[in-house]
């Protein structure tokens, strides 16, 4: 799954690949929408997801997801509640 801010970022990172043909393959938009998408995976039974990205792109979206899930470097476990 990829997490991006908007369609322009999606195009910049992944080019013309048709991610919009696979529901849930890309989560974008405000934090609430991204978190809703992640929670949909969890509701469907997923206990892990793989975030698409590379070192050259930086860690901005990884840090965004970690913040939404209330994860920190010192506590790699899942948040309670």
SVG drawing of the C-alpha trace seen along z (x, -y; Angstrom):
<svg xmlns="http://www.w3.org/2000/svg" viewBox="-14 -17 32 28">
<polyline fill="none" stroke="black" stroke-width="0.4" points="0.0,0.0 1.2,-3.5 0.5,-6.5 0.7,-9.9 -0.6,-13.4 -2.4,-13.8 -2.6,-12.8 0.5,-14.9 2.6,-13.1 1.4,-9.8 2.4,-10.6 5.8,-12.0 6.6,-8.8 5.1,-6.1 4.7,-7.6 1.8,-6.5 1.0,-3.1 -2.8,-2.8 -3.0,-2.5 -6.6,-3.7 -7.7,-0.4 -6.9,1.4 -9.1,0.2 -7.0,-0.4 -3.7,-0.2 -3.1,-3.9 -4.3,-5.9 -4.2,-9.7 -5.9,-12.7 -6.2,-14.2 -5.1,-12.3 -8.6,-11.2 -9.1,-9.5 -5.7,-7.8 -6.4,-6.5 -9.8,-5.3 -8.2,-3.4 -5.7,-1.8 -8.5,-0.8 -10.4,0.8 -7.4,3.1 -7.5,3.9 -11.3,4.5 -10.7,6.9 -8.4,9.0 -5.0,7.6 -2.5,7.4 0.3,6.1 0.5,3.9 3.5,3.2 4.1,-0.4 5.4,-1.1 8.3,-3.5 12.1,-3.7 14.9,-5.3 15.4,-8.0 11.8,-9.2 12.5,-9.8 10.5,-8.8 7.8,-11.5 4.8,-9.2 6.2,-6.4 6.4,-9.0 2.9,-10.2 1.4,-6.7 3.4,-6.0 2.0,-9.2 -1.6,-8.3 -1.2,-4.9 0.4,-6.5 3.6,-4.5 7.0,-5.7 10.6,-4.5 10.7,-3.6 7.5,-1.6 7.3,0.5 4.2,2.4 0.6,1.6 -1.2,-1.1 -3.8,0.1 -7.4,-0.9"/>
</svg>
